[in-house]
């Protein structure tokens, strides 16, 4: 009809979790948690140790089974072997400790190639795929036949990031990826993650207890307390004007001097 206004519907979430509940015996680790991640955006889960952050990440990627609730990826429920296999190929994972998450018996090339083998993607030219992945995380010219003991913590975490990117995922789950690293190396890894997001259009689920990191990398923040989201909002809103007493306490624990003034790379995201 002439003059009709065509409304463009909002982009559906890449990942949507509803009512996620997880119990271990008599302990409730997660209680009715909802979460939405849009394509190309960063959603952070913040809380102290024991708040349920890592359990939530493991449930979302299928390493733990929820007692209640559902997960949808691009609108499709993640259930059934075939759907779960497609989902796992679309999601990468970077763990907290690069010393624990790499098998020391494997070369770094073999570490990066693990997901390629798991999903049947390592064919002719596999070494070139691995070389490209290592180059993309700042490991240009590094011998892919070298073993992990030759590399620093920051270099190992770059290898872990390369492994997470191997299947060309749309979403990368980062579980405290900088907490085991020195401060200067933390800044380098955050720079790398921001750069990869710009270049590849990645969405991140970022698990952390560090609100200084959150304010630099996040679009949305979910504050988790004893398995329940007690506050949710933009990174600016949460870090400038927290409403919940628990969030205020977390912010009060952030050093006020040099960490906030460290240059992480790109200017704060709008």
C-alpha positions, 0 to 999 in steps of 0.5 A, a space after each residue: 500500500 502506498 505510503 505504508 511504513 515497513 518496520 524492520 523487526 529487531 535481529 533475533 538473539 544469537 543465543 537465548 537461555 530461559 529459566 536455567 536452573 542447575 542443582 548439585 545434590 541439595 545445592 542450587 547453583 543456578 536459579 531461573 537464569 535468563 540470558 540473551 546474546 545478540 550477534 557481534 555483542 559482548 555479554 558479561 556474567 559478573 560475580 564472586 567465586 561460587 556465584 555460579 558463573 562458570 556453571 552457567 557457562 558450562 550449561 550453556 555450551 552443553 558441558 553440564 545438563 540443566 535441571 530446568 530451562 532451555 537454550 536456543 541458538 538462532 531460534 532453534 532449541 539446542 536438543 538432540 544429537 545433530 542440533 547439539 553438534 551444529 551448536 558446538 561447532 558454532 561456539 568456541 571456549 577459552 578457559 581461565 588457566 592456559 597452563 591447565 587447558 592445554 595438554 602438554 603432550 601435544 604440540 601447539 599445532 596439535 592443540 589448535 587442530 583439536 576442534 578441526 579433528 573433532 568436527 571432521 574439518 582437518 583435511 588437506 591443508 590442515 597445517 595451513 589452517 592451523 598456521 592461519 589461526 596462529 597468525 590471527 592471534 599474534 603468533 606469526 612465525 611461531 613453530 607449530 611443532 613446538 611444545 607448550 612448555 616453551 611458551 609464556 602464559 600469555 602466548 599459551 592463552 593466544 594458542 587457546 584463543 586460536 583453538 577456540 576460533 578453529 571452527 569459525 564460531 559465531 560465539 566465543 565463551 570466555 571463562 575468566 580468560 585473563 585472571 591467571 595472567 600478569 596485568 600487562 599481559 591481560 591488557 594484550 589479551 583483551 586487545 586481541 579479543 576486541 580486535 578479533 571481534 571487530 574483524 570476525 563479528 564475534 559475539 562473546 559471553 564473558 565470565 569474570 569477577 573483574 568489573 574493571 575488565 567488564 567496563 572495557 569489553 562489555 555491552 551488557 552486564 549480568 550480575 550473578 549472586 548465589 545463582 540468581 541474576 540480581 542486576 542487569 544493564 549496560 556496562 556503563 549503567 552497571 559500572 557508573 550507577 549500580 542499583 543493587 548492594 551486591 553490585 556496589 560491593 563488587 565495584 568497591 573492590 575495584 582499585 581506583 588508580 592505575 587499572 582503570 587508567 590502563 589503555 586496553 586498546 579501543 576507546 570505550 564502546 558506546 
